[in-house]
């Protein structure tokens, strides 16, 4: 899908990534429709208000859209809500996009959907978590199930691309990896697991939006999944930046789950080789802009 005058439907447009994506699409010349759950405006976009799992709402939202970018998700501990939004919502939206003959469906999954336990290297062929109603990894498990739902719709003709980003960096009050972590570290309410050496893969939001546009525009992206990781640090090192700004120590806690024990890396050869993805914003730049953002808000002195 290369004509920038086309209409793109964005779900989750009130969130950190979705809101930034809407503005980027508008700058690139696309027309944008936003599917949101509350009537707050989305500057520059037409809005449709409702639940992503509501068939009538998503039929209205997808009508006339050339493409869908599905960023809406629930990242909490309520298993029923996670299933409703992440699985049922994805199914309902994809089915509507198929009926509306959308020419591209870009789905935001997560690196947390990979079955990471015991792995040193993860790539797009790594199995995803199985559906397990007792798993504590609610978000990762339901996002993995959403991908399996999409395989069925893709088999019936919907041109789907799956992006699997990790932790997303960028200065925004809605981004937990900026303001929320800063507040928790400042208040002594964030503890790092074990020795703090668990892997923290990251992508900067502007780089992630570059990847999204590639997935919208490049025909070879259809039917593919892409891990979009700019690099790796550790939880201790990342949180340590915030601790240094406040002049505090970060407490430790016991290891809880596989994410606390993961020491591996994510391969990104596929998106770099097939789509010529190249990150523009470095990790050091991301840290610097986060500090400037927090200073401007008066959070960091």
C-alpha positions, 0 to 999 in steps of 0.5 A: 500500500503505497498511496499516502492519500489512502485512509488508515484506521488506527486502533488504540489512538489514545495510547502512547504508540497509537497517538504518535502513529496517528500524527506520523501518518498525518505528516506522511500524507495519509488520512486517518480514522481512529478507533477509541474507547472514549470521546477525547479528540484525536487531533487531525483524525476522524474518530469512531468510539467503541469497543474493538470487540464490538462487531458493529463498531469495527464494521463502521471503523473499517468501512472504506479503510485501505489499511488497519494498524492495530495497536490497541491492547490490554496489558494488565493482570485481568485475564478476562479483559486481556482475552476480550481485548487482545484475542476477541478484539483482534479477531473481530477487527480482522474479520471486519477488515477482511469483509471491508477488503482492507489491503493491509493489516499491521498487527502490533504483537510483542516480544513477550509473545515468544516462549522465552524460557531457557533461550539464548537467541530468539528469532521469528521462528521461535515458538510462541507461548501456548494458550494456558489459562493458568499462566501468570504471563497474561499479556504474552499468552493472550498476544500469542493467541491473537497471532494464531487467530490472525493466521486463520483470517490471513488464510482467507485472504487478509494481507497481514503483517505482524510486528513484535516490538519489545519495551518502547522508549520515548518521552511521553507521559503515557509511556511507562518507560519514561514518566512511570518508571521515574516516579517509581524510582524516585519514590523507592517503589520499584525493585529490580529482580535478582542482580538486575542482569535480566535482558531488557530489549528496547526500541525507540518509538520513532524507530518503531513508527519507521518500521510500521510505515515499512510494513504498510508500504512494502509488498514483501512484508505481507504474510511476515512477522518481524521482531523490531528490536533496536538493541539490548540492555539490562533492567538494572542498567536502564533503571540505574539511569533514573536512580542516578538522576535522583541520587537513590539506590534501587532495591532488589526483589526475588525473581518471579517469572521467565522475564526475570530470568531471560538473559538472551538476545533477539535477532533482527536480521529479518526486518533489516534484510527484508525491509531495510529497517535501520534505527535512527534514534540511538539508546543514548539519545533515548535516555538523554531525551527522557531526562530532558522530558522529565526535567521539563516536567519538574520530575527530575531536578 
